[in-house]
Amino acid sequence: MDGVSSQENRRAKHRHRPVWVNPLFGVTDPASGITAVPPRHRLPEGPMAPSAVSRLIRDELMLDGNPRLNLATFVSTWMEPEAHALMGDTADRNLVDKDEYPATAELEQRCIPMLRHLWNAPDPDASLGTSTVGSSEACMLGGMALKRRWVHRNADRYASGARPNLVMGVNIQVCWKKFCNYWEVEPRLVPMEGDRFHLGAEEAAGQCDENTMGVVTVLGSTMDGSYEPVADICAALDALEERTGWSVPVHVDAASGGMIAPFLEPDLAWDFRLPRVASINVSGHKYGMVYPGLGWVLWRDREALPGDLVEHVNYLGGDVPTFTLNFSRPGSQVVAQYYNFLRLGHEGFRQVQGALREVATHLAGQIEGLGCFRLLTRGDQLPVFAFTTTDDVTRFNVYDVSRRLREWGWLVPAYTFPPNRQDLQVLRVVCRNGFSLDLADRLVDDLRDLLPWLHRQPEPMFGPEEGASFHH
């Protein structure tokens, strides 16, 4: 709360301070086009020249971190110039206006079977999926379908007050906690134990009962980049059904791994090859390599997607079937996704994702070689890894490392693992397209250079309360 109070004090201090404009922003001379200093928190009295406004905003945005050096986010921070231009050219197309923009709508419909083929759907050409603003919306839709199926199967019990629950690991992305809150579902969060940092098969089955509407598995944990054992969890649920008769479907949150595993581990069974998997989501704006925000969610078959969830809207001249939480949004992200699918193909994605994994495993090994860090994961599943300090390091902690790296321009998050491993403080590195081996080596060089400074500290200087941490 003290951190929040200090932020409010800073905002209050600067609330009435004007935005200063360089006189050279004028159109023809140092003063023209600038008749007043614009306010910060209300509309200015009159217009300004477009060039002046553009330069003013660009100046303010210089204070942002460098996206290419942001190793905290999973979200794409680089695209090819041709894709960037396509997105600019199509930002004015409203994706929901399918009658008015039929070509954009067609590209969306082509992407869905491409993903269904990639994830081994039993009917790959069926239109059982949709694009979304991101994986958060995609997860919400997947959860809604799970709940509606449970309600249909348990109509009498639901009418009598029975309520569904959803089983998942405590490492789950926060959107699932939001889903349970917004849609009145009991979240059953399986805690971490020892060196198990995600949901296990026995733990998942042990939390299920007759009110369990589904189990959420994660192909690529945000905490450490590891894959949950989807096939083992499905097998445990098969055994549970044989003993109890409870049929529990699985949703795979493959926000990141859904665009990694098919290309680098094609034999790994995690997708629709497993009969218990009812739905899968992925973030196009993560390892689909599209700028935010874009997600996709697909269902196994029509039984997995109850028809009464799909609305048919007579909108602007045509029938629009829709199952989304949002309505109007730009079509540019879908166009960019289609561009990447055509541009790379299966082999291109394999090479790009393989290069990212090579960078991640190389960087993890180099950091381990510094001698004062211990790896929790190695970047050999997702190109993501987490590490902490070794037991003999007492003069600095992960928050000190994060804070000092920020001074070099690197954004590397530090945070504490969730229950029951709150004792474990880690740093995490996410390698994305655009982060090269050269940049990885530069990061190691900078980390090596700051270690003598850290070792000279008498004790750790920062913690989560000082704002050096990363909040999921």
C-alpha positions as CSV (number, residue, x, y, z in Angstrom):
1,M,0.0,0.0,0.0
2,D,2.9,2.3,0.7
3,G,4.0,1.9,-2.9
4,V,0.5,2.8,-4.2
5,S,0.5,5.9,-1.9
6,S,3.8,7.1,-3.2
7,Q,2.6,6.6,-6.8
8,E,-0.5,8.7,-6.0
9,N,1.6,11.4,-4.4
10,R,3.8,11.6,-7.5
11,R,0.7,11.8,-9.7
12,A,-0.7,14.5,-7.6
13,K,2.5,16.5,-7.7
14,H,2.6,16.5,-11.5
15,R,-1.1,16.7,-12.2
16,H,-1.2,20.4,-12.8
17,R,2.2,20.6,-14.4
18,P,1.9,21.6,-18.1
19,V,3.3,19.6,-21.0
20,W,6.2,21.6,-22.3
21,V,6.5,21.8,-26.1
22,N,9.8,22.5,-28.0
23,P,9.3,25.7,-30.0
24,L,10.9,24.0,-33.0
25,F,7.7,21.9,-33.2
26,G,6.1,24.9,-35.0
27,V,5.1,24.4,-38.6
28,T,7.0,27.3,-40.3
29,D,8.7,29.2,-37.5
30,P,9.6,28.4,-33.8
31,A,6.3,29.7,-32.5
32,S,3.7,29.0,-35.2
33,G,1.2,26.2,-34.5
34,I,1.9,26.5,-30.7
35,T,-0.4,29.1,-29.2
36,A,-0.6,27.5,-25.7
37,V,1.0,24.8,-23.6
38,P,-1.4,21.9,-23.7
39,P,-2.8,20.6,-20.4
40,R,-2.2,17.0,-19.2
41,H,-5.6,15.9,-18.0
42,R,-8.2,17.9,-19.9
43,L,-8.8,18.7,-23.5
44,P,-6.9,21.8,-24.7
45,E,-8.8,24.9,-25.7
46,G,-8.0,24.6,-29.4
47,P,-6.3,22.5,-32.0
48,M,-2.6,22.0,-32.6
49,A,-0.7,21.2,-35.8
50,P,-0.5,17.5,-36.4
51,S,3.3,17.6,-36.7
52,A,3.5,19.3,-33.3
53,V,1.2,16.7,-31.6
54,S,3.1,13.8,-33.2
55,R,6.5,15.0,-32.1
56,L,5.2,15.8,-28.6
57,I,3.8,12.3,-28.1
58,R,7.0,10.7,-29.6
59,D,9.0,12.7,-27.1
60,E,6.9,11.3,-24.2
61,L,7.1,7.7,-25.5
62,M,10.9,7.9,-25.4
63,L,10.6,7.1,-21.7
64,D,9.2,3.6,-22.5
65,G,11.5,0.7,-22.3
66,N,13.0,-0.7,-25.5
67,P,10.6,-3.5,-26.6
68,R,13.4,-5.6,-28.1
69,L,15.1,-5.6,-24.7
70,N,11.9,-6.5,-22.8
71,L,12.5,-10.0,-21.7
72,A,9.5,-10.0,-19.4
73,T,6.7,-10.1,-22.0
74,F,5.6,-13.1,-24.1
75,V,4.0,-10.6,-26.6
76,S,5.6,-10.1,-30.0
77,T,7.7,-7.0,-30.2
78,W,9.0,-7.4,-33.8
79,M,7.5,-8.1,-37.2
80,E,8.8,-7.8,-40.7
81,P,8.3,-4.4,-42.4
82,E,5.9,-6.0,-44.9
83,A,3.7,-7.3,-42.1
84,H,3.9,-4.0,-40.3
85,A,2.7,-2.2,-43.4
86,L,-0.1,-4.7,-43.9
87,M,-1.3,-4.0,-40.4
88,G,-1.3,-0.2,-41.0
89,D,-3.2,-0.7,-44.3
90,T,-5.9,-2.8,-42.7
91,A,-6.3,-1.1,-39.2
92,D,-9.5,0.7,-40.5
93,R,-11.3,-2.6,-41.2
94,N,-13.8,-3.7,-38.5
95,L,-13.5,-7.4,-38.4
96,V,-17.2,-7.9,-37.4
97,D,-18.4,-6.1,-40.5
98,K,-18.1,-9.3,-42.5
99,D,-20.5,-8.2,-45.3
100,E,-18.6,-5.0,-45.8
101,Y,-15.1,-6.6,-45.5
102,P,-15.6,-10.1,-46.9
103,A,-11.9,-10.6,-47.9
104,T,-10.8,-9.9,-44.3
105,A,-13.4,-12.3,-43.0
106,E,-12.3,-14.9,-45.4
107,L,-8.7,-14.7,-44.1
108,E,-9.9,-15.3,-40.6
109,Q,-11.8,-18.3,-41.8
110,R,-8.7,-19.7,-43.5
111,C,-6.6,-19.4,-40.3
112,I,-9.0,-21.5,-38.3
113,P,-8.6,-24.8,-40.3
114,M,-4.9,-24.1,-40.5
115,L,-4.7,-24.3,-36.8
116,R,-7.1,-27.3,-36.7
117,H,-4.8,-29.2,-39.0
118,L,-1.8,-28.1,-36.9
119,W,-3.5,-29.4,-33.7
120,N,-4.8,-32.7,-35.2
121,A,-8.5,-32.0,-34.9
122,P,-10.7,-34.9,-35.9
123,D,-12.5,-32.7,-38.5
124,P,-9.8,-30.2,-39.4
125,D,-11.9,-28.3,-42.0
126,A,-14.8,-27.6,-39.6
127,S,-15.4,-23.9,-38.7
128,L,-15.3,-24.6,-34.9
129,G,-13.2,-21.8,-33.7
130,T,-12.9,-18.0,-33.6
131,S,-10.3,-15.3,-33.4
132,T,-10.3,-13.2,-30.2
133,V,-8.6,-10.1,-28.8
134,G,-6.1,-12.3,-27.0
135,S,-5.8,-15.5,-25.0
136,S,-7.7,-14.0,-22.1
137,E,-10.9,-13.7,-24.2
138,A,-10.1,-17.1,-25.7
139,C,-9.8,-18.7,-22.3
140,M,-13.1,-17.1,-21.2
141,L,-14.9,-18.6,-24.2
142,G,-13.3,-22.0,-23.6
143,G,-14.4,-21.8,-19.9
144,M,-17.9,-20.7,-20.9
145,A,-18.3,-23.7,-23.2
146,L,-17.1,-26.1,-20.4
147,K,-19.6,-24.5,-18.0
148,R,-22.6,-24.7,-20.4
149,R,-21.9,-28.4,-21.1
150,W,-21.8,-29.1,-17.4
151,V,-25.1,-27.2,-16.9
152,H,-26.7,-29.2,-19.7
153,R,-25.6,-32.5,-18.2
154,N,-26.6,-31.5,-14.7
155,A,-29.7,-29.4,-15.3
156,D,-31.7,-30.7,-12.4
157,R,-28.8,-30.5,-9.9
158,Y,-27.9,-27.0,-11.2
159,A,-31.4,-25.9,-10.7
160,S,-31.3,-27.2,-7.1
161,G,-28.2,-25.2,-6.3
162,A,-25.2,-27.3,-7.3
163,R,-22.4,-25.2,-8.7
164,P,-19.5,-26.3,-11.0
165,N,-15.8,-26.2,-10.2
166,L,-12.7,-25.9,-12.4
167,V,-9.5,-27.7,-11.6
168,M,-6.1,-26.0,-12.5
169,G,-2.6,-25.4,-11.2
170,V,-1.9,-22.4,-9.1
171,N,0.5,-21.3,-11.8
172,I,-2.4,-20.6,-14.1
173,Q,-2.6,-17.3,-15.9
174,V,-4.7,-14.7,-14.1
175,C,-7.5,-14.7,-16.7
176,W,-8.7,-18.1,-15.4
177,K,-9.1,-16.6,-11.9
178,K,-11.1,-13.8,-13.5
179,F,-13.2,-16.3,-15.4
180,C,-14.1,-18.2,-12.2
181,N,-15.0,-14.9,-10.5
182,Y,-17.0,-13.5,-13.3
183,W,-18.9,-16.7,-14.2
184,E,-19.4,-17.9,-10.6
185,V,-17.3,-21.1,-10.9
186,E,-15.4,-22.5,-7.9
187,P,-11.6,-22.4,-8.7
188,R,-9.8,-25.5,-7.4
189,L,-6.1,-24.4,-7.5
190,V,-3.6,-27.1,-7.0
191,P,-0.5,-25.6,-5.2
192,M,3.1,-26.1,-6.1
193,E,5.0,-28.6,-4.0
194,G,8.8,-29.0,-3.9
195,D,10.2,-29.1,-7.4
196,R,6.7,-29.6,-9.0
197,F,6.0,-26.1,-10.3
198,H,2.8,-26.9,-12.3
199,L,-0.2,-29.2,-12.3
200,G,0.5,-33.0,-12.0
201,A,-1.8,-35.8,-13.1
202,E,-2.5,-37.3,-9.7
203,E,-3.1,-33.9,-8.2
204,A,-5.6,-32.9,-11.0
205,A,-7.6,-36.1,-10.7
206,G,-7.6,-35.8,-6.9
207,Q,-9.4,-32.5,-7.0
208,C,-12.2,-33.7,-9.3
209,D,-15.7,-34.6,-8.2
210,E,-19.2,-34.8,-9.8
211,N,-19.3,-31.0,-10.0
212,T,-16.0,-30.6,-11.9
213,M,-16.8,-29.0,-15.3
214,G,-13.3,-29.4,-16.6
215,V,-9.5,-29.4,-16.0
216,V,-7.3,-26.7,-17.4
217,T,-3.9,-27.7,-18.5
218,V,-1.1,-25.3,-19.5
219,L,1.2,-25.9,-22.4
220,G,3.9,-23.5,-21.3
221,S,3.6,-22.0,-17.8
222,T,4.1,-18.3,-17.5
223,M,6.1,-19.0,-14.3
224,D,8.9,-21.0,-15.8
225,G,8.1,-22.0,-19.4
226,S,7.5,-25.7,-18.6
227,Y,4.8,-27.9,-20.2
228,E,2.2,-29.5,-18.0
229,P,1.8,-33.3,-18.7
230,V,-1.4,-33.1,-20.7
231,A,-1.4,-36.7,-21.8
232,D,-0.8,-38.0,-18.3
233,I,-3.5,-35.8,-16.9
234,C,-5.9,-37.1,-19.5
235,A,-4.9,-40.7,-18.6
236,A,-5.6,-40.0,-14.9
237,L,-9.0,-38.6,-15.8
238,D,-9.7,-41.7,-17.9
239,A,-9.0,-43.8,-14.9
240,L,-11.2,-41.5,-12.8
241,E,-14.1,-41.9,-15.1
242,E,-13.8,-45.7,-15.1
243,R,-14.0,-45.7,-11.2
244,T,-16.6,-43.0,-10.7
245,G,-18.4,-42.4,-14.0
246,W,-17.4,-38.7,-13.9
247,S,-16.5,-37.5,-17.4
248,V,-14.3,-34.5,-17.1
249,P,-13.2,-32.7,-20.3
250,V,-9.8,-30.9,-20.6
251,H,-9.1,-27.4,-22.0
252,V,-5.5,-26.8,-23.0
253,D,-4.3,-23.3,-22.5
254,A,-1.6,-23.4,-25.1
255,A,-1.3,-19.6,-25.2
256,S,2.5,-20.0,-25.9
257,G,3.2,-23.7,-26.5
258,G,0.5,-24.1,-29.2
259,M,2.8,-22.4,-31.7
260,I,6.0,-24.1,-30.4
261,A,5.2,-27.8,-29.7
262,P,3.7,-28.7,-33.1
263,F,6.9,-27.6,-34.9
264,L,9.6,-28.7,-32.4
265,E,7.9,-31.8,-30.7
266,P,5.5,-33.1,-33.4
267,D,5.2,-36.4,-31.6
268,L,4.2,-34.9,-28.2
269,A,0.6,-35.8,-27.5
270,W,-1.1,-32.7,-26.0
271,D,-3.7,-31.6,-28.6
272,F,-6.9,-33.1,-30.2
273,R,-5.1,-36.4,-30.6
274,L,-6.2,-36.9,-27.0
275,P,-9.9,-37.6,-27.0
276,R,-10.5,-35.9,-23.7
277,V,-9.2,-32.5,-25.0
278,A,-12.3,-30.5,-25.8
279,S,-10.8,-27.1,-26.6
280,I,-7.5,-25.3,-27.1
281,N,-6.5,-21.7,-27.1
282,V,-3.4,-19.9,-28.4
283,S,-2.1,-16.4,-28.5
284,G,-1.4,-15.3,-32.0
285,H,0.3,-12.3,-30.5
286,K,2.8,-14.5,-28.7
287,Y,4.7,-17.2,-30.6
288,G,2.2,-16.7,-33.5
289,M,4.5,-13.6,-33.9
290,V,1.7,-11.0,-34.4
291,Y,1.6,-7.7,-32.6
292,P,-1.1,-7.5,-29.8
293,G,-3.8,-8.3,-29.5
294,L,-4.9,-11.6,-31.1
295,G,-5.9,-14.9,-29.8
296,W,-7.6,-18.1,-31.2
297,V,-9.8,-20.7,-29.6
298,L,-10.8,-24.0,-31.2
299,W,-13.2,-26.7,-30.2
300,R,-12.9,-30.4,-30.9
301,D,-16.4,-30.9,-32.3
302,R,-19.9,-29.5,-32.1
303,E,-20.6,-31.4,-28.9
304,A,-17.7,-29.4,-27.3
305,L,-19.3,-26.1,-28.3
306,P,-22.9,-25.9,-27.3
307,G,-25.0,-24.3,-30.0
308,D,-26.9,-22.1,-27.6
309,L,-23.7,-20.1,-27.0
310,V,-23.5,-18.9,-30.6
311,E,-25.5,-15.8,-31.4
312,H,-26.7,-15.0,-34.9
313,V,-26.8,-11.3,-35.4
314,N,-28.5,-9.6,-38.4
315,Y,-25.9,-6.9,-38.7
316,L,-25.3,-4.5,-41.6
317,G,-26.9,-6.7,-44.2
318,G,-26.0,-10.3,-43.3
319,D,-26.3,-13.0,-40.7
320,V,-23.3,-13.0,-38.4
321,P,-22.8,-16.0,-36.2
322,T,-20.7,-14.8,-33.2
323,F,-19.3,-16.3,-30.0
324,T,-17.1,-13.6,-28.6
325,L,-17.0,-11.2,-25.6
326,N,-16.0,-8.4,-27.9
327,F,-17.7,-7.1,-31.1
328,S,-15.9,-4.4,-33.0
329,R,-12.2,-4.7,-33.4
330,P,-9.6,-4.1,-36.2
331,G,-9.0,-6.9,-38.7
332,S,-5.3,-6.0,-39.0
333,Q,-4.1,-8.6,-36.5
334,V,-5.9,-11.4,-38.3
335,V,-4.4,-10.2,-41.6
336,A,-0.9,-10.3,-40.0
337,Q,-1.5,-13.8,-38.7
338,Y,-2.5,-15.0,-42.2
339,Y,0.7,-13.2,-43.5
340,N,2.8,-15.2,-41.0
341,F,1.2,-18.5,-41.9
342,L,1.8,-18.0,-45.6
343,R,5.2,-16.3,-45.2
344,L,6.7,-19.1,-43.0
345,G,4.7,-22.3,-43.6
346,H,5.4,-25.3,-41.5
347,E,9.2,-25.4,-42.2
348,G,9.6,-21.7,-41.6
349,F,7.9,-21.9,-38.3
350,R,10.1,-24.9,-37.4
351,Q,13.2,-22.9,-38.2
352,V,12.2,-19.7,-36.4
353,Q,11.0,-21.5,-33.2
354,G,14.0,-23.8,-33.3
355,A,16.3,-20.7,-33.4
356,L,14.5,-19.2,-30.4
357,R,14.9,-22.4,-28.4
358,E,18.6,-22.4,-29.3
359,V,19.0,-18.8,-28.1
360,A,17.1,-19.7,-24.8
361,T,19.1,-22.8,-24.0
362,H,22.4,-21.0,-24.9
363,L,21.5,-18.1,-22.7
364,A,20.4,-20.3,-19.8
365,G,23.7,-22.2,-20.0
366,Q,25.7,-19.0,-20.0
367,I,23.9,-17.6,-17.0
368,E,24.3,-20.9,-15.1
369,G,28.0,-20.7,-15.9
370,L,28.4,-17.4,-14.0
371,G,28.3,-19.5,-10.9
372,C,25.9,-17.6,-8.7
373,F,22.6,-18.6,-10.3
374,R,20.6,-21.8,-10.3
375,L,18.4,-22.7,-13.2
376,L,14.8,-24.0,-12.5
377,T,14.1,-24.5,-16.2
378,R,16.5,-24.4,-19.2
379,G,14.4,-23.1,-22.1
380,D,14.2,-26.6,-23.7
381,Q,10.3,-26.5,-23.8
382,L,9.1,-23.0,-24.3
383,P,12.1,-20.7,-25.2
384,V,11.6,-19.4,-21.6
385,F,13.5,-20.1,-18.5
386,A,13.5,-19.2,-14.8
387,F,16.5,-19.0,-12.5
388,T,17.3,-17.9,-8.9
389,T,20.4,-17.2,-6.9
390,T,22.5,-20.0,-5.4
391,D,22.3,-20.7,-1.7
392,D,25.7,-19.2,-1.0
393,V,24.7,-15.8,-2.4
394,T,23.7,-13.5,0.5
395,R,24.7,-10.0,-0.6
396,F,22.1,-9.6,-3.3
397,N,18.8,-11.1,-4.4
398,V,16.8,-11.5,-7.7
399,Y,15.2,-8.0,-7.2
400,D,18.7,-6.4,-7.0
401,V,19.6,-8.1,-10.3
402,S,16.4,-7.0,-12.0
403,R,16.9,-3.4,-10.8
404,R,20.5,-3.2,-11.9
405,L,19.8,-4.8,-15.3
406,R,17.2,-2.2,-15.9
407,E,19.9,0.4,-15.7
408,W,21.5,-1.2,-18.7
409,G,18.2,-1.2,-20.6
410,W,17.2,-4.9,-19.9
411,L,13.8,-5.6,-18.6
412,V,14.0,-8.9,-16.7
413,P,11.2,-9.6,-14.2
414,A,11.8,-10.8,-10.7
415,Y,8.9,-12.3,-8.7
416,T,7.9,-14.9,-6.1
417,F,6.3,-18.2,-7.0
418,P,2.8,-18.8,-5.8
419,P,1.6,-21.2,-3.0
420,N,3.2,-23.4,-1.7
421,R,6.5,-22.1,-3.0
422,Q,6.3,-18.4,-2.0
423,D,9.8,-18.9,-0.6
424,L,11.2,-19.1,-4.1
425,Q,12.2,-15.8,-5.7
426,V,13.1,-16.0,-9.4
427,L,14.1,-14.1,-12.5
428,R,12.5,-15.2,-15.8
429,V,13.7,-14.6,-19.4
430,V,11.4,-14.9,-22.4
431,C,13.1,-15.3,-25.8
432,R,11.0,-14.0,-28.7
433,N,11.6,-13.5,-32.4
434,G,14.0,-10.6,-32.8
435,F,16.1,-11.6,-29.7
436,S,19.2,-13.0,-31.3
437,L,22.3,-14.9,-30.0
438,D,24.2,-11.6,-30.2
439,L,21.7,-9.9,-27.9
440,A,21.8,-12.9,-25.6
441,D,25.6,-12.7,-25.3
442,R,25.4,-9.0,-24.7
443,L,23.0,-9.6,-21.8
444,V,25.4,-12.1,-20.3
445,D,28.3,-9.6,-20.7
446,D,26.2,-6.9,-18.9
447,L,25.2,-9.3,-16.2
448,R,28.8,-10.4,-15.7
449,D,29.9,-6.8,-15.5
450,L,27.4,-5.8,-12.8
451,L,28.1,-8.9,-10.6
452,P,31.2,-7.3,-8.9
453,W,29.0,-4.4,-7.8
454,L,26.4,-6.7,-6.5
455,H,28.9,-8.8,-4.5
456,R,30.2,-5.6,-2.8
457,Q,26.8,-4.9,-1.3
458,P,26.6,-5.6,2.4
459,E,23.1,-7.1,1.9
460,P,20.2,-7.2,-0.5
461,M,18.9,-3.7,-1.2
462,F,15.5,-4.3,-3.0
463,G,12.5,-6.4,-2.6
464,P,9.0,-6.6,-4.2
465,E,7.8,-3.7,-2.1
466,E,10.4,-1.4,-3.8
467,G,8.9,-2.0,-7.2
468,A,11.7,-4.2,-8.6
469,S,9.3,-7.1,-9.1
470,F,7.1,-8.2,-12.0
471,H,3.4,-8.7,-11.4
472,H,1.7,-11.4,-13.3
